[in-house]
Amino acid sequence: MKIAYLLNIPSPYRVDFLNVMGENNDVKVFFENKYSKYRNLNWHKFNHVNFTSEYLSETENFKFKYSYFIYLLRNNDRTFVIGGYSTFYGMLSIALMKTFNRRYILNIDGGFVKKENFLTRIIKKFFIGGATAYLVPGDKSKDYLLNYDVEESRIYKYPFTSIYQKEIVEYNQIDSLKKKYRKEFGFDENEKIIIGVGSFVPAKGYIDLINLKRKLGKEFRLVLVGGKPSQEYMDLISECGIQNIRFMDFQTKENVKKLLTLSDLFVHPSRYDVWGLVINEAMSCGLPIISSYECMAALEMIKDEHNGFLVNTQDIEQLLTKVLYILENEDVRKKMSINSIDIIQNYTIEKMAIRTGEIIGDVVIKN
């Protein structure tokens, strides 16, 4: 099949997915920007092996590229997948596709239904509605589209992920890997480690984890990975005399996997995550998960008492109860670890590419 994508940046998980898609399809990708100012430069991925790509802008400064829209209108034999409806190129692409009655698929990672004014709703309905088909990663994303009166028959679910099958840890290897990686990173073999991974911004809710650590004993260590701690974090730690917290700057994907594997529990107190691929990554390392309700990936993949809990992470007492329940009951923790690994088997890049190809093929046949 001939497929064209419009995406914002060359994020590593998208590039991995596109390389797999390109093994059996003719894939052309337009990236709106080469870099994101909100990401470490080393985070981006440029090994575009099995697909061709073009950057609509090489810098953060906006640049209007006529050639993209000419390509969009001339290549009727390609199925266009538009990865969002809120950017300039995304909105104009949708408007042109509608005007010329062209087939296109709108790919939406997620969204939370919330109150909005009448004008905002009308504008969003215009740009969301009218696609030939929709790709969504879960039921909550589907509900988001239904809220804008999208026909349910046009919505297709696929497994959104950043994990290759080979990257999923074998359960029987976890204990030996945990011992190995703890030695490598200088952690005590017997301490109980709670980990959080993500940029150190208020929306990630890490202040909840620091407040949680105030109530935990010295045998519990909190590891936060993804940047440099804010002054607010450091002031709270100093004022309360909190011990056994380790902050770690941006890490490579390989090191993040090691840090997750050496840990005992992953806690994700996000205030808002349209998806949250770090949940996939933590589950692939066999971790039980505790997450806030404001994370699409958690809502889709976490089942209470099966592989973790969904909680109001700002309720520190409730969070503390769930953390202790898992970490003080080894049988519970191991059962949840196994269940996380079982669930994530259905969320691999290989299966994501297979399902996406099936959906696009179905859309082409029907239209």
Buried (B, 14 or more C-beta within 10 A) or exposed (E): BBBBBBBBBBBBBBBBBBBBBBEEBBBBBBBBBBBBEEBEEEBBBEEBEBBEBEBBBEEEEEEEBEEBBEBBEEBEEBBBBBBBBEBEBBBBBBEBBBEEEBBBBBBBBBBBEEEEEEEEEEEBBBBBBBBBBBBBBBEBBBBBBEBBEBEEEBBBBBBBBBBBEEBBBEBEEBEEBBEBBBEEBEBEEEEBBBBBBBBBEEEBBBBBBBBBBEBBEEEBBBBBBBBEBBEEBBEBBEEEEBEBBBBBEBBEBEBBBBBBBBBBBBBBBBBEBBBBBBBBBBBBBBBBBBBBEBBBBBBBBBEEEBBBBBBEBBEBEEBBEBBBBBBEEEEBBBBBBBBBBEBBEEBBBBBBBBBBBEBBEEBBEEE
